[in-house]
């Protein structure tokens, strides 16, 4: 999968809903840092 496309898709959907990274993270029960990593495609696995 293309990490950049996935990140852009997540960011686009989040912004369409008017959510900040922190707000989306809270809804998902994860950290805003995780959202940021998804959106930027940065992963340290």
N, C-alpha and C positions, 0 to 999 in steps of 0.2 A: 504494500500500500504506500501511497505517496504521503508522507508525513506532513508536508507543506500544505497540500490540498485539504487534508483532514483538519489541520489547524485552522486554515482559513474558513472552512465550513463551520467549525465550532464557534469561532469568533463571530462570524456573520449571523448565525442563528441566535447567539447570545445577545448581540447588539440589536437585532430585530425585536427581541423580547424586552429590550430596555434594561437588561441585567448587567451589573458589573461582574467582574471575575469573582469577587468576594460573594456576591449574592448567589451566583450560580453554584459556587462551591458549597455554600451553606445548604442550598436545596439538595445537593447531591451527597452531602455529608462528608466532603473531602476538603482539602485545603485550597486556598486561592493560588498557592504556588503550583499545585498540580494542574490547575486550569491553565495557568501561564505556560507551563511546560508543554501541555497539549497544543496550545495555540501557536507556540513558537517552534514546535517540533523538537525541542530540546529534551533529550532523555539520557539518563546516565545508567542504563541497565547493563 
